[in-house]
């Protein structure tokens, strides 16, 4: 069986949805490469990080290529950026796969105030309509008189 030299596919993602200041895990998934000889490094703001980094073994795939995971624990801040740097014989140079903090923007107080005001206005309108309908039904019922 002959397998040709295969350059890897690299994907970087977080284990959980990102919340600023909360611990999380970055995952670098390297897939579809052969031979099973690669180097994976993590960079934070361009500097290599080794603390807490864990790698899996090489997992064989049905097509005779391999895949591997590398994990980096981190606490998200708005200013930090991370890269998974991977080197393999199938590449002419190391591949740098970036991951930037993807944090939802905070809701501003003016937006919260607007939503609250709209909810209050809708509540007042619906309540007024219901009171008017109830009064009309009560007047119609009383107009018929007792039977």
C-alpha positions, 0 to 999 in steps of 0.5 A: 500500500502506497500513500502519497505525501499529504499536506494537512488541513488545520482548523482552530476553534474554542471548546465552548462559546467565548465569554471574556474572563472565563476559562476555555480551551482552544483546539487545533485540529490537524486532519488528513496528513501523511506521514504521521510526523508533525509539529504543533505549536501555539502562539499567543500574541506572537509568542510561543506558549507551552504551559498547559498544552496537551496533544493527542496521539496520531489517530488513523483515518479510513483513507490511511491518513492521520489526524491529531488534536492540540489543546491550549487552555486560555482565559479570553481577553479582548486584546489577545490573539492566538495562532496554531502553528503546524509544520509537516513535510507536505508543506513548503513552510510552517502553516499559521492558522489564526484564531481571534477572540470572538466575543459578542459585543456587550449590549449598551445601556441605551439599547437596554433602555430602549427595549425596556421602554418598548416592552412597557409601551406594548404592555400599557397598550395591550392592557388598555385595549383589554380593559376597554373590551372588558368594559364594553362586554360588561356594558353589553351584558348589563344592557340586556337586563335580567331574564 
